[in-house]
Amino acid sequence: MPGDRVRSLLSGGRVVGELGPSWVWPPWQPAVATWLPRLGVHTAAQHDVGDGLFERDAGLPVERAFLPAQNGIRRVVGGPGALVDALVSRLPTDTVIPSSAVVGFRARHASSTP
């Protein structure tokens, strides 16, 4: 879909690929680190150091390259869509209309808590 920034690719009801931000770095993203437990979103340890596989283009062979330490990288359990789902669940019903273009928005009240 045009405009999608956070989306999981599903096949047979299970996530087979991520099309958005799949990782977080709690040591470097303190706001995200605070929001995750409040939203009930879990993370899992991610491979941190060693070789990684890179596919630069579908027609080219996969390359192996050394990855430097990722300093606390974590994978979002359920994919990036889990963050969106957790935020949407806190909004009044019918606030978010899937597959609709956003043409504007208006804040009803200010809050720093997700």
N, C-alpha and C positions, 0 to 999 in steps of 0.2 A: 504494500500500500504506500502511496506517496506520503511523505511526512512522518512515517514510522521512524522512531529513534530507539525505542526499547520494545523488543518483540522477540518471542521465542518461536522457532520453527518446530511445528508439531507434526508427528506422523504416528498414526495409530493411537492417538491420545497421549503420547509421551514426547518430551522435548528431545529433539535430535540435533539442534543447533541453535546458537544464539546470534541475534542480529542487532545486538546493542551492547551496553556496558555489562559484561559478565563478571567483572572483578571489582573489588574494592581494596583500598589500602588503608585500613583503620589507623595506623600510626600517622599517616599523612593526610587523612580525611576525618578530622575529629567530629565534624558535624554528622557525617554518615555513620561513624562509629557510635554516636549517641542515638541516632534515629533507629538503627537496625533493631536493637532489643525492644524499643518502644513500639515498633511496628510489628514485632513478632517475626521478623525476617532473620533467618539463620544463614551463617556462612560456613564454609568448609575450607580446611587447609588446602592450599594449592602448591603444586611443585614449585619450589623456590629457586634452586640453583642447579645448574647442569646443562645438558643439551636440550634444545627445543627444536621442533620441526616447523618449518615455514613453507607454506604453499603460496608463492607469489602470484601465480597465474594458473588457471585450470589446465593449461597445456604444457606447463613446465614441470620438471621433476621436483619433488619435495626436497628441500635443503635442510641439513642438520647444522645447527650453529650453537655455540656456547651462549647461555643466558647468564648475565650477572645476577647477583642476589636481587630479589624483588622486594625486599624490606617489608615483610608482613602481608604480602598479597593474599587475599581470600576470595574464593569463588562464592557467588550468591547462590544459595540452595534454591532450586526452582527457577533459576535464570533471572534475568533482569526484569521480566514480567512480574516476578514476585514482589518487587518493590512497588510497581504500579498498582498491582492488585491490593496490596496492603494500604496504600494511600487512598485508593478509590473506596475501599470498604469503610473508611472513616468519614466519607462525604454523605450528604443526604441522598436518598434514592433519586434517580433520574438526573443527577447533577452531571454525570458523564454519559455522553451518548456515543457509543462506539461507531466507527466508520463514518463519522460526521466531520466536516471541515470546521476548524476553529476559526471564527472570524473576529473574535474579540473576547475579552473576559473582564470581570469586574470583581474586585475584592469586597467581600461583605463585612469582614472584620480582620484586623491584623492579629497574627499569632506567630510566634516563633517556634511553636511546638507542632510537629507533624501529627 
